[in-house]
């Protein structure tokens, strides 16, 4: 089941103060970017944030689940979706720990 773009735009609105936020549709689901880094996925209208030590410390009692079959575990965010400050802080902490994406090689 693919995600609803209205849910994705709700999430993006919640985290708008966490940096340059954007999203991209991929295979019926969505990747959420902060400052060019993929920080979260929205799959089946659920928010999955990439695992980082800082994110784990901030959340406390985390729920981990794969966003889709065969994927690595992520933090499943079910509570606090309405709390803009909490959500933005989580995304900032996550983005700060993730590496800058490697530049893509040009095709010949």
NORDA-V140193 format. One record per residue. N is the residue number from 1. RES is the residue in three letters. PSI is psi in radians with two decimals (999 if undefined). OMEGA is omega in whole degrees, 0 to 359 (* if undefined). BURIAL is # if it has 24 or more other ideal C-beta (glycine too) atoms within 12 Angstrom, else .. Layout:
N/RES/PSI/OMEGA/BURIAL + N/RES/PSI/OMEGA/BURIAL
//
This chain:
1/UNK/2.27/181/. + 2/UNK/2.81/183/. + 3/UNK/2.72/179/# + 4/UNK/2.23/182/. + 5/UNK/-0.47/177/. + 6/UNK/-0.69/177/. + 7/UNK/-0.72/180/# + 8/UNK/-0.79/180/# + 9/UNK/-0.54/174/. + 10/UNK/-0.83/180/. + 11/UNK/-0.79/180/# + 12/UNK/-0.71/177/# + 13/UNK/-0.65/181/. + 14/UNK/-0.54/186/# + 15/UNK/0.28/186/# + 16/UNK/-0.40/180/. + 17/UNK/0.17/183/. + 18/UNK/0.17/181/# + 19/UNK/-2.84/177/# + 20/UNK/1.73/186/. + 21/UNK/2.35/175/# + 22/UNK/2.98/177/# + 23/UNK/2.79/182/# + 24/UNK/2.33/178/. + 25/UNK/2.31/180/. + 26/UNK/1.98/176/. + 27/UNK/0.65/179/. + 28/UNK/-0.11/178/. + 29/UNK/-3.03/187/# + 30/UNK/2.48/171/# + 31/UNK/2.39/178/# + 32/UNK/2.28/183/# + 33/UNK/2.51/169/# + 34/UNK/2.06/182/# + 35/UNK/0.73/176/. + 36/UNK/0.00/180/. + 37/UNK/2.37/174/# + 38/UNK/2.01/182/# + 39/UNK/-0.34/184/# + 40/UNK/2.82/173/# + 41/UNK/2.56/171/# + 42/UNK/2.03/180/# + 43/UNK/2.29/182/# + 44/UNK/0.73/180/. + 45/UNK/0.66/174/. + 46/UNK/2.56/181/# + 47/UNK/2.18/178/# + 48/UNK/2.02/181/# + 49/UNK/2.42/180/# + 50/UNK/2.51/181/# + 51/UNK/2.26/171/# + 52/UNK/2.77/178/# + 53/UNK/-0.73/179/. + 54/UNK/-0.69/177/. + 55/UNK/-0.73/179/# + 56/UNK/-0.77/180/. + 57/UNK/-0.68/181/. + 58/UNK/-0.78/183/# + 59/UNK/-0.73/183/# + 60/UNK/-1.85/181/. + 61/UNK/1.61/186/. + 62/UNK/2.65/171/# + 63/UNK/2.17/180/. + 64/UNK/2.42/180/. + 65/UNK/2.69/175/. + 66/UNK/2.42/180/. + 67/UNK/-0.41/177/# + 68/UNK/2.80/183/# + 69/UNK/2.28/178/. + 70/UNK/-0.08/181/. + 71/UNK/2.78/173/. + 72/UNK/2.72/178/. + 73/UNK/2.55/175/. + 74/UNK/2.96/174/# + 75/UNK/2.10/177/# + 76/UNK/2.05/182/# + 77/UNK/1.90/181/# + 78/UNK/-0.58/179/. + 79/UNK/2.90/175/. + 80/UNK/0.18/179/# + 81/UNK/-0.45/181/. + 82/UNK/-0.15/184/. + 83/UNK/1.67/184/. + 84/UNK/-0.76/182/. + 85/UNK/-0.81/180/. + 86/UNK/-0.82/181/# + 87/UNK/-0.77/180/# + 88/UNK/-0.71/179/# + 89/UNK/-0.76/178/# + 90/UNK/-0.77/181/# + 91/UNK/-0.70/177/# + 92/UNK/-0.81/179/# + 93/UNK/-0.77/181/# + 94/UNK/-0.88/182/# + 95/UNK/-0.64/180/# + 96/UNK/-0.48/182/. + 97/UNK/-0.27/182/. + 98/UNK/2.52/179/# + 99/UNK/2.71/175/. + 100/UNK/2.36/180/. + 101/UNK/2.50/178/. + 102/UNK/2.48/178/. + 103/UNK/2.48/180/. + 104/UNK/2.48/178/. + 105/UNK/2.50/179/. + 106/UNK/2.47/176/. + 107/UNK/2.55/180/. + 108/UNK/999/*/.
//
